[in-house]
C-alpha cells in the first residue's frame, strides 16, 4: 500500500492536502498526456493518408 503525504500546505489562503492534490494532478497529467498522444497519432495517420492521395495525383 502506498503511503500518502499527510502534510498540508497553504495555497490561496486555503489549507489543502498535498497527498490528495499530487495524486489528482498525476492522474490528470496522465490523462492529458494520453489524450494528446491520441490526437497526435490521429493527425499523423491523417497526414499519411493525405500524402498517399497526393502521390496518386502526382
Legacy VTK file of the C-alpha trace (Angstrom):
# vtk DataFile Version 3.0
C-alpha trace
ASCII
DATASET POLYDATA
POINTS 58 float
0.000 0.000 0.000
1.364 3.381 -0.966
1.779 5.965 1.686
0.338 9.392 1.062
1.823 12.563 2.384
-0.088 13.785 5.374
1.401 17.270 5.284
-0.667 20.280 4.380
0.157 23.424 2.511
-1.461 26.800 2.418
-2.357 27.943 -1.074
-4.533 30.908 -1.974
-5.460 31.322 1.667
-6.786 27.759 1.937
-5.271 24.746 3.615
-5.018 21.831 1.194
-3.811 18.267 1.473
-0.621 17.754 -0.523
-1.044 13.986 -0.916
-4.533 14.233 -2.362
-3.638 17.006 -4.775
-0.457 15.310 -6.007
-2.376 12.115 -6.718
-5.051 14.070 -8.582
-2.505 16.071 -10.574
-0.574 12.949 -11.562
-3.692 11.182 -12.817
-4.878 14.353 -14.574
-1.466 14.757 -16.234
-1.511 11.122 -17.416
-4.980 11.577 -18.882
-3.971 14.747 -20.673
-0.807 13.102 -21.995
-2.829 10.151 -23.293
-5.333 12.476 -24.968
-2.528 14.496 -26.523
-0.781 11.353 -27.793
-4.036 10.119 -29.315
-4.567 13.459 -31.043
-1.025 13.437 -32.445
-1.405 9.832 -33.604
-4.664 10.697 -35.350
-3.074 13.721 -37.024
-0.130 11.636 -38.258
-2.460 8.966 -39.641
-4.441 11.662 -41.463
-1.256 13.183 -42.898
-0.092 9.742 -44.090
-3.426 9.167 -45.807
-3.385 12.589 -47.451
0.238 12.147 -48.578
-0.744 8.845 -50.199
-3.627 10.521 -52.001
-1.351 13.308 -53.242
1.140 10.760 -54.567
-1.666 9.309 -56.653
-2.279 12.678 -58.288
1.393 13.379 -58.972
LINES 1 59
58 0 1 2 3 4 5 6 7 8 9 10 11 12 13 14 15 16 17 18 19 20 21 22 23 24 25 26 27 28 29 30 31 32 33 34 35 36 37 38 39 40 41 42 43 44 45 46 47 48 49 50 51 52 53 54 55 56 57
